[in-house]
């Protein structure tokens, strides 16, 4: 999901899940039922509709109240959603399920009517299991999501900080180091005004093993799916630690004589792409994509080793043309990235597309409210159409809007826009998802979403 804090209207960006049938010659498990396909005999079933539940934004409603969970899951069911995605590892890195690897979440930050503050959890019942039990009673599929490479928050408004990276000073070398304009700096030495969410270094093998342990415990639950949010580097300036430098030099088989300048100038961003390119620029992007690709493979194996029936996937931002900035190639390895984006992609970049290792993918098609229909990037429909060309049938996917944090230009009928996102996304892909339930409640968009889903279901019935 996009980088978020809950300062303006609370959200965690990012992501959601669809499921795919699979062939016997790939790593997916057969037998997962998919809607929206023509069944034997010509009958067509409806595609799934996903609703995201961010941990922090919704903490005051759900942390201590099973009644509120049941109330809102019932609302979601009656609106036409089929799948719920529950965030159980917010960006501060503690969890809302049982594991011995890390502490339980006790408080989370949210924006209240009286200002920015913490909400404390006093309940002792299992947060994730409550969603599973109540969701399954309503015939909803329940998926668990984790923020992957994060482990701490340095909060604004004087709230302080929390998370494993703040509790354990010995883990500072797990935190990412950033190539800033003033030099390479560990993110723990940077304030909340620039790097409030503290990312881990994805290259670090100890970090990966730590996260795999957490995933193994999560897969013990009877969830329908697990997917990874923020399974990426922090940004284009991350990670430039000595650890990562050594791993990169081993990857290319030579020393980097001028580090980091032979890779990227201090303080450089995703744009403009430097000209001329630094010596190792493309190879560095390739190395980062390989790092995330290889972790996704390990994460899938960990989940499946615990429970083969759990569907495994990721949430990503749909803006592929610049998503290399966070070290992710979410396309099919059959997609020739270098041919489409020769300015930054190496010939081998395509080899680290990881779509073929997923059972489902959720796409943040986060366009403005006046850009629901269209083609190409930066319209809801266009994002979803582009994904088809990038994924090349390796995995099924659902895209959709962030209806609380999108731009709403003057004169835009936002209620109509919310309704139309269903049509735009679900007909261009394999499903629909919406971020976040907090926005449906704050603005009462429930009727608008229901109108869009009902229209879609009517069209399926006529086929």
VMD Tcl script that draws the C-alpha trace (Angstrom):
set ca {
  {0.00 0.00 0.00}
  {1.19 3.56 -0.41}
  {3.17 5.05 2.42}
  {0.69 6.16 5.02}
  {0.32 7.43 8.46}
  {-2.99 7.98 9.99}
  {-2.45 11.72 10.34}
  {-5.07 12.85 7.83}
  {-7.85 10.32 7.57}
  {-6.08 7.23 8.81}
  {-5.05 4.57 6.52}
  {-2.44 2.08 5.92}
  {-2.04 1.54 2.31}
  {-2.17 -1.04 0.92}
  {-3.66 -4.11 -0.49}
  {-5.77 -7.05 -1.04}
  {-6.30 -10.59 -2.32}
  {-7.68 -12.78 -5.13}
  {-7.26 -16.43 -5.75}
  {-6.22 -18.45 -8.77}
  {-6.66 -21.96 -10.07}
  {-3.37 -23.44 -11.08}
  {-1.69 -25.79 -13.47}
  {0.20 -28.83 -12.24}
  {3.50 -27.44 -13.57}
  {3.56 -24.29 -11.44}
  {3.83 -23.69 -7.67}
  {0.14 -22.88 -7.10}
  {-2.32 -25.20 -5.46}
  {-5.21 -26.52 -7.58}
  {-8.81 -26.33 -6.59}
  {-9.23 -22.72 -5.42}
  {-12.63 -21.50 -6.52}
  {-12.73 -18.35 -8.57}
  {-15.78 -16.32 -9.39}
  {-16.40 -14.42 -12.56}
  {-15.51 -17.35 -14.79}
  {-17.62 -19.36 -17.15}
  {-18.36 -22.71 -15.55}
  {-19.04 -25.97 -17.41}
  {-22.42 -25.64 -19.06}
  {-21.95 -21.91 -19.70}
  {-22.97 -20.66 -16.24}
  {-21.10 -17.59 -14.98}
  {-20.44 -16.93 -11.29}
  {-19.71 -13.54 -9.77}
  {-16.23 -12.24 -9.08}
  {-15.14 -11.62 -5.46}
  {-15.31 -8.22 -3.75}
  {-12.70 -7.37 -1.10}
  {-12.86 -4.90 1.78}
  {-9.74 -3.88 3.72}
  {-9.70 -3.28 7.48}
  {-6.69 -1.21 8.56}
  {-5.55 -1.97 12.10}
  {-4.81 1.52 13.39}
  {-7.66 3.44 11.78}
  {-10.24 0.99 13.09}
  {-8.65 0.20 16.44}
  {-11.10 2.25 18.54}
  {-14.00 0.29 17.03}
  {-12.62 -3.24 17.14}
  {-9.81 -3.53 19.69}
  {-12.15 -4.18 22.62}
  {-15.51 -4.94 20.99}
  {-16.57 -8.16 19.31}
  {-20.02 -6.59 18.97}
  {-18.62 -3.87 16.71}
  {-16.78 -6.45 14.62}
  {-19.98 -8.42 14.10}
  {-21.96 -5.26 13.33}
  {-19.59 -4.10 10.59}
  {-18.96 -7.51 9.06}
  {-22.73 -7.82 8.75}
  {-22.83 -4.43 7.03}
  {-20.08 -5.55 4.66}
  {-21.95 -8.76 3.84}
  {-25.20 -6.91 3.20}
  {-23.39 -4.41 0.97}
  {-22.16 -7.22 -1.26}
  {-18.58 -7.81 -0.17}
  {-17.45 -11.42 -0.19}
  {-13.95 -11.17 1.29}
  {-12.50 -9.28 4.24}
  {-8.82 -8.41 4.61}
  {-7.82 -7.88 8.25}
  {-4.57 -6.03 8.98}
  {-2.97 -7.92 11.88}
  {0.53 -6.46 11.81}
  {0.39 -2.67 11.60}
  {3.45 -0.65 10.61}
  {4.76 -0.47 14.18}
  {5.47 -4.18 13.82}
  {3.70 -5.83 16.75}
  {0.83 -8.20 16.04}
  {-2.85 -8.94 16.63}
  {-2.60 -12.72 16.63}
  {-0.75 -15.34 18.65}
  {2.98 -15.71 18.10}
  {6.03 -15.96 20.33}
  {8.18 -14.05 17.85}
  {7.02 -10.53 18.73}
  {4.83 -8.68 21.23}
  {1.09 -8.12 21.00}
  {-0.25 -4.71 20.00}
  {-1.40 -2.82 23.09}
  {-2.11 0.61 21.61}
  {-2.33 2.22 18.20}
  {-2.49 5.78 16.96}
  {-5.56 7.34 15.41}
  {-7.03 10.75 14.64}
  {-9.95 11.51 16.94}
  {-12.35 14.42 17.21}
  {-10.10 15.90 19.89}
  {-6.81 15.35 18.10}
  {-4.15 12.75 17.49}
  {-3.90 10.13 20.23}
  {-3.48 6.49 21.17}
  {-6.25 3.99 21.71}
  {-5.41 1.19 24.16}
  {-6.46 -2.44 23.92}
  {-7.54 -3.97 27.23}
  {-9.29 -7.07 25.84}
  {-7.49 -10.41 25.98}
  {-9.45 -12.36 23.37}
  {-7.76 -13.22 20.08}
  {-8.33 -10.31 17.68}
  {-7.77 -12.24 14.45}
  {-9.75 -15.28 15.57}
  {-12.73 -13.05 16.38}
  {-12.81 -11.86 12.76}
  {-12.43 -15.41 11.49}
  {-15.23 -16.80 13.64}
  {-17.70 -14.01 12.93}
  {-16.78 -13.71 9.28}
  {-17.18 -17.40 8.60}
  {-20.55 -17.39 10.35}
  {-21.59 -14.80 7.77}
  {-20.10 -16.84 4.91}
  {-17.39 -14.24 4.34}
  {-13.84 -15.26 3.49}
  {-11.31 -13.82 5.95}
  {-7.75 -12.98 4.93}
  {-4.94 -11.80 7.19}
  {-2.55 -9.09 6.07}
  {0.78 -8.07 7.54}
  {2.96 -5.04 7.02}
  {6.10 -6.95 6.17}
  {9.36 -4.99 6.27}
  {8.40 -2.53 9.04}
  {9.03 -2.72 12.79}
  {8.49 0.64 14.43}
  {6.75 4.00 14.35}
  {8.04 7.39 15.44}
  {4.78 9.29 15.85}
  {4.09 12.98 15.20}
  {2.29 15.30 17.59}
  {4.56 14.32 20.45}
  {3.10 10.85 20.95}
  {6.50 9.21 21.08}
  {7.34 5.88 19.49}
  {6.83 2.11 19.74}
  {7.83 -1.11 18.05}
  {10.59 -3.70 18.18}
  {13.24 -1.39 16.71}
  {12.67 1.06 19.57}
  {12.54 -1.63 22.27}
  {15.68 -3.49 21.23}
  {18.77 -1.41 20.53}
  {20.67 -4.51 19.41}
  {18.44 -4.66 16.32}
  {19.45 -1.26 14.99}
  {21.49 -2.95 12.28}
  {18.23 -4.56 11.09}
  {16.82 -1.12 10.30}
  {17.32 0.24 6.81}
  {20.04 2.79 6.01}
  {19.07 5.61 3.68}
  {21.15 7.39 1.04}
  {20.28 10.95 2.07}
  {21.65 14.18 0.65}
  {23.86 14.50 3.73}
  {25.12 10.91 3.72}
  {24.07 7.32 4.39}
  {22.08 7.31 7.63}
  {20.37 4.58 9.64}
  {16.64 5.26 9.65}
  {16.59 5.10 13.46}
  {18.64 8.31 13.42}
  {16.06 10.11 11.27}
  {12.97 11.80 12.72}
  {9.27 11.36 12.17}
  {9.14 14.29 9.77}
  {10.97 12.25 7.12}
  {10.94 8.58 8.09}
  {8.28 8.09 10.75}
  {7.62 4.47 9.79}
  {10.80 2.52 10.46}
  {11.55 0.00 7.75}
  {13.75 -3.05 8.07}
  {16.45 -3.94 5.54}
  {14.96 -6.61 3.23}
  {18.45 -7.81 2.24}
  {19.30 -8.80 5.83}
  {18.89 -12.56 6.27}
  {18.20 -12.25 10.01}
  {15.34 -9.90 9.19}
  {13.94 -12.34 6.67}
  {14.12 -15.26 9.11}
  {12.37 -13.19 11.78}
  {9.50 -12.39 9.42}
  {9.24 -15.98 8.20}
  {8.77 -17.11 11.80}
  {5.90 -14.63 12.19}
  {4.33 -15.86 8.95}
  {4.59 -19.47 10.06}
  {2.62 -18.70 13.22}
  {0.05 -16.70 11.26}
  {-0.49 -19.65 8.92}
  {-1.63 -21.77 11.90}
  {-4.92 -19.86 11.85}
  {-7.89 -21.03 9.77}
  {-7.73 -17.99 7.51}
  {-8.70 -18.23 3.86}
  {-5.65 -16.30 2.74}
  {-2.53 -14.43 3.81}
  {-1.01 -11.60 1.92}
  {1.94 -9.30 2.32}
  {1.67 -5.53 2.42}
  {4.81 -3.37 2.33}
  {6.82 -6.34 1.14}
  {9.34 -3.90 -0.30}
  {12.15 -1.49 0.37}
  {11.26 1.79 2.05}
  {11.99 3.92 -1.01}
  {14.58 4.42 -3.79}
  {17.15 5.61 -1.22}
  {16.96 2.38 0.80}
  {19.03 0.25 1.59}
  {22.64 1.50 1.42}
  {24.08 -0.20 4.51}
  {27.50 -1.86 4.52}
  {25.66 -5.19 4.75}
  {23.75 -4.55 1.53}
  {26.83 -3.17 -0.20}
  {28.67 -6.45 0.46}
  {25.74 -8.52 -0.82}
  {25.48 -6.40 -3.95}
  {29.19 -6.63 -4.66}
  {28.94 -10.41 -4.33}
  {26.01 -10.34 -6.76}
  {27.87 -8.43 -9.46}
  {31.22 -10.09 -8.74}
  {33.20 -6.91 -8.24}
  {33.75 -4.01 -5.86}
  {31.86 -0.73 -6.24}
  {34.71 1.77 -6.41}
  {32.65 4.85 -5.59}
  {29.80 4.03 -3.21}
  {27.05 5.18 -3.38}
  {27.73 7.47 -6.36}
  {28.33 4.61 -8.82}
  {24.81 3.44 -7.92}
  {22.90 6.59 -7.10}
  {23.83 10.12 -6.09}
  {23.12 11.01 -2.44}
  {19.57 12.33 -2.06}
  {18.44 11.21 -5.53}
  {14.83 10.17 -6.06}
  {12.95 8.02 -8.54}
  {12.66 10.97 -10.91}
  {14.30 12.33 -12.83}
  {16.15 9.24 -13.97}
  {19.82 10.30 -13.94}
  {21.59 10.95 -17.22}
  {24.08 9.54 -17.77}
  {23.19 6.55 -15.63}
  {25.63 5.71 -12.82}
  {27.73 2.63 -13.57}
  {25.69 0.17 -11.53}
  {22.26 1.85 -11.56}
  {20.34 -0.78 -13.53}
  {22.13 -3.69 -11.89}
  {21.26 -2.24 -8.46}
  {17.54 -2.09 -9.35}
  {17.78 -5.66 -10.60}
  {19.44 -6.78 -7.35}
  {16.71 -5.15 -5.25}
  {13.96 -6.78 -7.33}
  {15.69 -10.15 -6.91}
  {15.83 -9.62 -3.14}
  {12.08 -9.13 -2.89}
  {11.34 -11.88 -5.42}
  {13.38 -14.40 -3.45}
  {11.75 -13.43 -0.16}
  {8.28 -13.84 -1.67}
  {9.26 -17.36 -2.74}
  {10.42 -18.14 0.82}
  {7.31 -16.61 2.34}
  {5.06 -18.70 0.13}
  {6.94 -21.84 1.08}
  {6.62 -21.00 4.78}
  {2.85 -20.47 4.55}
  {2.26 -23.58 2.43}
  {4.43 -25.74 4.71}
  {2.01 -24.92 7.52}
  {-1.22 -25.14 5.52}
  {-1.41 -25.91 1.80}
  {-4.99 -24.63 1.64}
  {-4.16 -21.04 2.60}
  {-4.00 -18.84 -0.47}
  {-0.87 -16.69 -0.62}
  {-0.62 -13.24 -2.17}
  {0.51 -9.63 -1.97}
  {-0.82 -6.11 -2.09}
  {1.07 -3.69 -4.36}
  {0.55 -0.25 -5.78}
  {-0.62 -0.43 -9.37}
  {1.77 2.28 -10.65}
  {4.23 -0.17 -12.20}
  {6.19 2.43 -14.17}
  {7.68 3.83 -10.96}
  {7.25 0.91 -8.56}
  {10.85 -0.11 -9.16}
  {11.61 2.67 -6.67}
  {10.62 0.33 -3.82}
  {12.43 -2.66 -5.27}
  {9.44 -4.63 -6.52}
  {8.73 -6.26 -9.87}
  {5.19 -7.57 -9.44}
  {4.75 -8.46 -13.11}
  {5.01 -11.85 -14.77}
  {8.58 -12.94 -15.58}
  {7.24 -13.30 -19.12}
  {6.75 -9.53 -19.29}
  {9.78 -7.88 -20.92}
  {10.30 -4.90 -18.63}
  {13.45 -3.73 -20.42}
  {11.59 -3.43 -23.72}
  {8.87 -1.29 -22.12}
  {11.11 0.74 -19.75}
  {14.63 0.80 -21.22}
  {15.58 3.90 -19.22}
  {15.82 1.96 -15.94}
  {15.25 -1.77 -16.47}
  {18.10 -4.19 -17.20}
  {17.65 -7.15 -19.52}
  {17.48 -9.44 -16.49}
  {15.00 -7.34 -14.50}
  {12.11 -9.36 -15.91}
  {13.50 -12.55 -14.36}
  {12.52 -11.27 -10.93}
  {8.86 -10.68 -11.62}
  {7.08 -12.73 -8.97}
  {3.48 -12.97 -10.21}
  {3.90 -16.67 -10.98}
  {4.55 -17.40 -7.29}
  {1.20 -16.00 -6.11}
  {-2.29 -17.36 -5.74}
  {-3.78 -13.87 -5.89}
  {-2.81 -10.21 -6.10}
  {-4.43 -7.02 -4.89}
  {-3.73 -3.74 -6.64}
  {-4.05 -0.25 -5.27}
  {-5.64 1.53 -8.23}
  {-5.46 4.82 -6.37}
  {-6.56 7.43 -8.86}
  {-8.51 10.63 -8.25}
  {-12.28 10.57 -7.87}
  {-12.66 12.18 -11.31}
  {-10.42 9.52 -12.88}
  {-12.49 6.39 -12.45}
  {-12.63 5.43 -16.13}
  {-9.73 5.55 -18.52}
  {-6.74 3.67 -19.87}
  {-3.15 3.47 -18.72}
  {-1.93 4.53 -15.32}
  {-3.73 6.97 -13.01}
  {-7.29 5.95 -13.61}
  {-8.97 3.17 -11.64}
  {-9.99 1.32 -14.79}
  {-6.69 1.98 -16.55}
  {-4.62 0.63 -13.68}
  {-6.63 -2.59 -13.77}
  {-6.45 -2.91 -17.56}
  {-2.69 -2.38 -17.50}
  {-2.29 -5.11 -14.89}
  {-3.68 -7.67 -17.33}
  {-0.86 -6.90 -19.75}
  {1.74 -7.04 -16.98}
  {0.56 -10.23 -15.27}
  {-0.03 -12.23 -18.46}
  {-2.42 -14.66 -16.77}
  {0.14 -15.79 -14.19}
  {-2.16 -14.74 -11.37}
  {-5.65 -13.37 -10.97}
  {-6.04 -9.97 -9.38}
  {-8.43 -7.38 -8.01}
  {-7.92 -3.65 -8.15}
  {-9.77 -0.79 -6.57}
  {-9.78 2.66 -5.01}
  {-8.84 4.36 -1.77}
  {-12.08 6.25 -1.23}
  {-10.90 8.26 1.75}
  {-7.58 9.64 0.60}
  {-8.15 10.22 -3.11}
  {-8.29 13.71 -4.60}
  {-11.83 14.98 -5.19}
  {-11.62 17.92 -7.63}
  {-14.28 20.60 -7.46}
  {-17.48 19.58 -9.19}
  {-16.88 15.83 -8.78}
  {-19.86 13.83 -7.55}
  {-17.97 11.65 -5.09}
  {-20.91 9.33 -4.38}
  {-21.28 8.53 -8.08}
  {-17.53 8.07 -8.31}
  {-17.58 5.51 -5.48}
  {-20.37 3.61 -7.22}
  {-18.57 3.63 -10.58}
  {-15.32 2.26 -9.15}
  {-17.02 -1.13 -8.86}
  {-17.82 -1.26 -12.56}
  {-14.45 0.18 -13.59}
  {-12.36 -2.26 -11.55}
  {-14.34 -5.48 -11.55}
  {-14.87 -5.58 -15.31}
  {-11.24 -4.77 -16.07}
  {-9.87 -7.42 -13.71}
  {-10.84 -10.49 -11.72}
  {-12.54 -8.79 -8.81}
  {-12.91 -5.59 -6.81}
  {-11.44 -4.24 -3.62}
  {-11.95 -1.13 -1.58}
  {-9.72 0.63 0.92}
  {-10.80 1.12 3.71}
  {-13.83 0.24 5.84}
  {-13.13 3.31 8.00}
  {-13.99 5.52 5.03}
  {-17.25 3.71 4.35}
  {-18.25 4.44 7.92}
  {-16.97 8.02 8.10}
  {-18.70 9.15 4.90}
  {-21.49 6.56 4.78}
  {-20.43 5.26 1.37}
  {-22.11 1.92 2.07}
  {-25.15 2.68 -0.14}
  {-22.91 3.91 -2.98}
  {-20.81 0.74 -2.98}
  {-23.90 -1.44 -2.73}
  {-25.40 0.32 -5.74}
  {-22.30 -0.50 -7.77}
  {-22.12 -4.12 -6.60}
  {-25.85 -4.68 -7.19}
  {-25.49 -3.37 -10.73}
  {-22.60 -5.73 -11.36}
  {-24.47 -8.72 -9.92}
  {-27.48 -7.95 -12.09}
  {-25.23 -8.08 -15.15}
  {-23.89 -11.48 -14.07}
  {-27.41 -12.83 -13.60}
  {-28.28 -11.82 -17.16}
  {-25.42 -13.82 -18.66}
}
mol new
graphics top color blue
foreach p $ca { graphics top sphere $p radius 0.5 }
foreach p [lrange $ca 0 end-1] q [lrange $ca 1 end] { graphics top cylinder $p $q radius 0.2 }
display resetview
